[in-house]
Amino acid sequence: MKTYEPDEIRNVGLFAHAGHGKTSLGDAALFVTKATNRLCRVDEENSNLDYEAEEVKRRSSIQIGLAAVEWRKTKINLLDTPGDSNFYGDTRQAVAVVDAALVLVSASDGAQVGTELTWNMLVERGLPRAIVVNKIDRERASFDKAVASVRELLEVTAVPVALPIGQEAAFSGIVDLVGNKAWKIAADGSGSASATEIPATMQGAVEEARVKLLEAVAETDEALMDKYFSEGALSEEELRAGLKKAFVAGQIVPAFPVSSFKNMAVAQLLDFVVDYFPSPTASGNVHGKKPNGDVAERAPAKDAPLSAYAFKTYMESTGRITLMRIYSGTFSTESQPQNSATGNKERAAAIYTMQGKKQENLTSANAGDIVAAAKLKDTKTTHTLFDDRDPMIFDPPATPPAAIWYAVKPKTQSDVDKVSAALSRVTEEDPSMQIGRDEVTHDFTLGGAGQVHVDVVVERMKRRSGVDVELHLPTVPYKETIRKHVKNVEGKHKKQTGGRGQFGVCYIDMEPGERGTGFIFEDAIVGGSIPRQFIPAVEKGIRETMKRGILAGYEAVDFKVRVFDGKYHDVDSDEMSFQVAGSIAFKEAAKLASPCILEPVMHMHVVVPEGNMGDVMGDLNSRRGRVAGMETIGRQAHVKAQAPLSEIQRYASDLRSMTGGRGYFTTEFSHYQELPPNLADKVIADGPRSKQKEE
């Protein structure tokens, strides 16, 4: 494939609810442009875009796929994105690098949850959006109903720019409303089409739809409006220019019918993309920042300093592949840009244009293009590569906190040392997958957008790294504290073994502290009842013992100890003796001070459709949650609440069920609170101390 000029490139994202045919459209585009020699399909497990083992198994995209095609002397980079919200980390990355979007909707099912969620991402970024009504050939297909569902769910005025000739099994072509002509399209998968007369039975519908299109375009431009309402018509040239301007500005959402499975109207859709979708230069200068944080901008020109954003990395048998968008400058195998994260220079072993799983070598790529680089040493997803003489760095899209966490344990001892490296490789490819360490068990923890997200990562680790792990809910990091003030508690350690003995005595007061204060130690010794050098040993004995808790084996916190008296022996006393004495004093005082279990409480921000607000609030109350506030923004309800961590560990799956997949939430730690006695008994019975006794 040749190197294209910025004006000859279109960067287009394919977005949709899962199962509405994004990947099939990408496969059809590859075939109709002769990038592949057969029409591949997801259902036949030979898709050029869904070829990862986990994608083939699920027949669904789980990562970004790139289908770069050449059409009418234009390069169209189609980014196929996951439709399952478990993998929206990749979808967000695609939104960040494309210039416009095709949002697919099934003609039989209409707009769904995934349509709405991805649409909101595109609106937030301000991208031009067109609706593709796919599967026109399927049973119960209705172009009009699908477009109506888009208007209702997304609250936009979707305007057809083409109508289907026939529907379901009778689908045989389209009417181009802009050119006011019809195309008869073969149903054999070849994509071949020929101009034909508009069917007589459609004349009225075509005329009505064309008037609506003309009115919609005219309303976006004062000059066009004056002409249309004074003369009653616009020339085809005026209609085309007005439609393109309005589409790029986001004032019009065109709707177009296709059957990607049968490769019908896909070529005509590509014509529409070439004619109306913006090139990388259409929006003017690109904006980023300098290493010191100052704003930076420059023209998206091939002769400008190089700046490229890596939006996806993944491993192949030949090594790491990095998908990147070049925002300015020219990138080649001779380039040695600097990595924004490491400061190191990078050099690609090869540059490819990706046609699904097929790689085609490039000598270089210009500003505006999306390409793959092989074997970049340090570059990972979200890194920027730039010319160090004039750097410009791009901020990655925000990554929501993980909605579900699991503790990860290797199934075999031989895998223990491999787990860390395998998890690191996972997060290199997918920054939305988060890893950590459990405070109590020291297990690795894995956090993702949902159950399926985590399951896929575990499968991938086993396949690629040979690491087989088990998942279980992380241990809730309970803590322990006291509720009463106790005084004059003795801690005495005396041991005589025939030679030099051990002797140390301390007297302490213990009182509860404010929540979050941890442990406070006060030295109130006067008169030398405990030699000054042994007082730190008393504190050390308390600190080490409090980590093992009072009741269940969880760390004790939020209390104050005052050591005010003690006894020592000139020969037998030493640091260890007073360390043991401090430990004994703590244990005795804690028993008398009404110990209790503390549980972590989380701040929650839950966003759901307005109609689900009552169910969600009732569910939060059943989880011992407290609703702190709620408000309605648009058609969504925002609920702010606090709930114990132990009650919301599986909340991601439950919220998805309650809201049909439309709800989402974020959490952050708030505070610790006392656990109710009836629940504390179970925590104590199942706690680390009980398990140690069993062992």
QUIMO-V512771 format. One record per helix or strand of 3 or more residues. SS is the DSSP state (H for helix, E for strand). FROM is the first residue (numbers start at 1). TO is the last residue. Records with the same first field share a line. If there is no record, write none. Layout:
# QUIMO-V512771
SS: FROM-TO  FROM-TO
This chain:
# QUIMO-V512771
H: 6-8  22-32  53-58  85-97  113-125  143-154  168-170  200-218  222-231  236-248  266-276  413-429  451-465  532-546  575-592  610-622  645-647  651-659  677-686  688-694
E: 9-16  65-71  74-80  100-106  128-134  158-160  162-165  173-176  181-185  193-196  253-257  286-289  295-298  307-316  319-328  330-332  350-355  358-362  364-366  370-374  384-386  404-410  434-437  444-448  469-472  479-482  486-495  502-512  519-523  559-567  595-609  626-633  636-644  664-674
